[in-house]
Every structure is written in structure tokens, then in C-alpha cells.
Amino acid sequence: MKKIPLNVKQNIAFGTFRLLSLLVVAILFWILGFIIYQGAGVINWKFLTTSPSDGMTSGGIFPAIVGTLCLIVGSSIVAFPVGIFSAVYTSEYAGNGNIVKFIRIMTNNLAGIPSIVFGLFGMSLFVNTMGFGDSIIAGSLTLGLLTLPLVIRTTEEALKAIPDSFRSGSLALGASKLQTISRIILPMAFPNIITGLILSIGRISGETAPILFTVAAYFLPHLPHSIYDQVMALPYHLYVISVSGTDLEATRPLAYGTALVLILIVLIINISASFLRKKLQKRHA
Amino acid sequence: MLETKNINFYYGNFHALKNISMKIENNTVVAFIGPSGCGKSTFLRLFNRMNDLIPDTRLTGECIINEEDIYQKSIDVTNLRKKVGMVFQKPNPFPKTIFENVAYSLRVDGVKDSRFITQRVEESLKDAALWDEVKDKLKKSAFELSGGQQQRLCIARALAISPSVILMDEPASALDPISTSKIEELIHILKKDYTIVIVTHNMQQAARVSDKTGFFMLGELVEYSDTKKIFMNPEKEETQNYVTGRFG
């Protein structure tokens, strides 16, 4: 058999790799294009600013947009401080003992729990035992727990990426450990921490199972008055008008419109966060 | 004055420093030389307790600075490090402005008086022979400076809190010859006000900058005396072999 020259082999290999990575991009654009094509038609000012009407076969999705934004803010308030501070503890303070190893294993296990289980747990603890009822606070706590491992892990990675020379440099000047972390290490790690927070916001805004039993309303044509109220949410609304509406064919475009709005919200948050990150990076470079 | 009495230091089971006793007079420059892994950097880091950061280490003996054993329980390590500054092998300025790098030690010390801070920053940069090069760009990032300037910035940063001792761990080994000679000139000038302990792999450097030299090997202080004597007429054969390059 004739031997294939090395450079031909290499070209075949890299050609294949290139094709596969293009495939990923193509699939992404296919999904996006499909949703834009199907959904863009229904998006107008009225769709964004009014409540659903006529048995959810017409009208807008305003309460669901507000609900999803509430849940993003609420679960960020729950998950970001807890996640960031526990990551600071495990990677800066706790050394590498058995307790830290245990915390790390548990964090990873937490990440592996299916989201519907979080939903059940949230219902049992926050809705029933703690008596919050179906409410923004119960949903935010549940979503916060769900996204906590992601926040912790990305924050830990961001902290680990800071070379030790900055820590010893600061300590050698008579700074305490807390001063070193708050004045040098956290500001330096912040751009990368933000990346983790963006990922977790993407996750929060798209999750359906955890809010199913803890906050999401099937139909609620007015806005919440307090954190103890139920809200509609985009992913759940999408599910409802896709499978359990009164006239599925008529509501199909509304479903795609809802999906498009959900994607746009995540996109806007991502873009503004990476803008912020660039600004911070410039300040610390 | 710095003094150690019968210092033994262990990394886990590894006996890194063996029974080292040494005296360092005020306002002198002392160089530590010796092959890699001989313990000279470990010994240097005893004086500002940077070895505390390494887990699973153990120390016996006494390490005295200005008549106080710095390993006593009552010693506040952050205060100790304000009196014993350190300059590292690689320049490690913070991702802050030139001004804020020098002001850092004052700010963490709780100094609020901004006129005093501005004054100390200027004095420190002058003492580190960097002022003329940076006085017009104090608000610029420290990362915009060259490697040699960054290292002098790190020296200025260490001076700002007015220490009495400065430890230098191979401060010029990552720098080009011109930057190196600037650092060496600086050491000559700083000697007036500070006690300087410098670890170096460069024997010419040790000969040029120091008053006394300690030669370390395998965790032991083989010989410690006037730099001239160490290089011209050492007592021990190992020292002779090392300083003449016949080591091995």
C-alpha cells in the first residue's frame, strides 16, 4: 500500500476539524435564523407591552417579560454574593484540606442534580415549609440554588488565574489577607468572574423546571406587587402556549415571538456584561 | 540589627536550613550566595515571615530583629512586614497606576491624609531613582513601564512605608545589564538609610554591592564574613571552589 504523505494527512485532519467547528456555528445560526424567521413577525410594541388576551391566543407577553426580569434579579441577589464569597473562602482561605475537598465535591454534585429536582426541593422548602407560597422569592431562591455551583466554580477559576506573585507582593507590604483579596485579587479577577455571572444569568432566564412549582403562573395578566406574588415567566409561558393552549396553530407565531424575546434578553445582558468586562479589563491592564 | 540563633527550618521532612546563626549590622548590605536549592532564599524569607505562607513548614531557633524575636506569638506579622520590606525576583507591580502602586502600603496601613501620601510617593520614587522617569505619568498604569522601571517601582513601593530592612530576592536576575546596574547603584545609595539583605546568583553582583557575604550550601551557612575576604581569601575550600567557579 502506498504511504500517504504526512502533509496530506495533516490537511485531511485539520480540514475535518474545521468542518466540524463550522458545523457548530451553522447549527447555531440555523436555530437563531429559524426563530427570527418564525417570530420576528409578531414582535411589535403591543406584543412587548400588553398582557395576553383571548385565552392567550392574542395580545402580548409583557407580564412574562417582567416576571423573567424579576427572577433574574432575584436569583442573582441570592446566588452572586453567596457564590462569590464561598469561592473566595475555598480558594483563598481554606487551603487544601479535607473540608475544602468535601465542599468542592458537594458543589460538583449540586451541579449535577437535574433542575426538576431543584423545583421539587424548592416547592417543599420555600413554598411549603417556609410558607412563601408560589412567589418571586421562592422562585428566586430555587433558581439561585440551581445556579450556585456555576457561580462558585467560575469564580474559583477566576481567582486561581491570578498569579501568586500578586498575593505575596501585597502581603510583603504589610497588607492583611483580607486587604490583599479585596484590594488586589478580587478587582483583578472581576472581569473573569463576570463571565461566570453572565453564564449563570443565561441559565437562570431559560430554566423552566425549577420555576414550575415555585413561582410561575399559567396566566396572570397583571404585574406583581411584591416579592410574595406569583409571576408569569417567559420559558414557562413558551411551554404553555406551545403545548396547552386553546388553539395551538393560531398561537404558534406567538410562541416563536416569545422565544425570540427570551433570546434577545439574554443577548442584551451578555453584550452589556461583556462591555462592562472590557471596561474593567482596560482599567486593570 | 538582625540576628539568628540556631535556625533550623523544615519543608515537611526536608531539612532546608541547618543550625544557622548569623548577625547582620544596621546599614550594611549583606549578600547571600550559593548554588540553587541551598536554602539562601528560604533563609531570606524568614526575616519577613513569608515562609509562613507555605503549608507544612516548621522552624526552630530564634530570629531577632531589633531585639525582638519575630516568631513570638505576640508579633503582628503585618506590622513586621511594614518594617521589613521585600523586593521579589520578578517585578510584580499591581494592576494599578504608578502612584497607587507606591501609595498601596500607606493605604493598607490606614493612612488617609492625602497630602502626606502624595509626599511619601514622591520621596519614595526619588529614593528609588525613578522619579524623573515617571513624574509626568503617575496616573498611567504601572504595566506601561519597562521591566527595570517596574523593579525600581517595586523598590519604591517597599520604601514608602519606611521600613528599616529591605530583603531582595534576586532582584536583578530578570533584568537586562543596564537595568541591573541601575539597581546596583540604587543599593549603594539605599545603604545609608536601610539594612539590605540580597540573595543573588551573580557573584560579581555580590562582590560589587555587598559589605558582607554569606555562602550557603546544602542548607548550611558554610562561611560568612567580609565580602572581600570571601572572594579573595576564603577560609573554606568549598567557598573557594564556588567563588572561583570550580564548583561541582
Interface residues (C-beta under 8 A of the other chain):
Chain A: G95 N96 S165 F166 R167 S168 G169 S170 L171 A172 L173 G174 A175 S176 Q179 R183 I184 P187 M188 H284 A285
Chain B: N48 M50 L53 P55 T78 N79 L80 R81 K82 G85 M86 F88 K90 N92 P93 F94 P95 K96 Y104 S105 R107 V108 D109 S141 F143 C154 R157 A158 I161
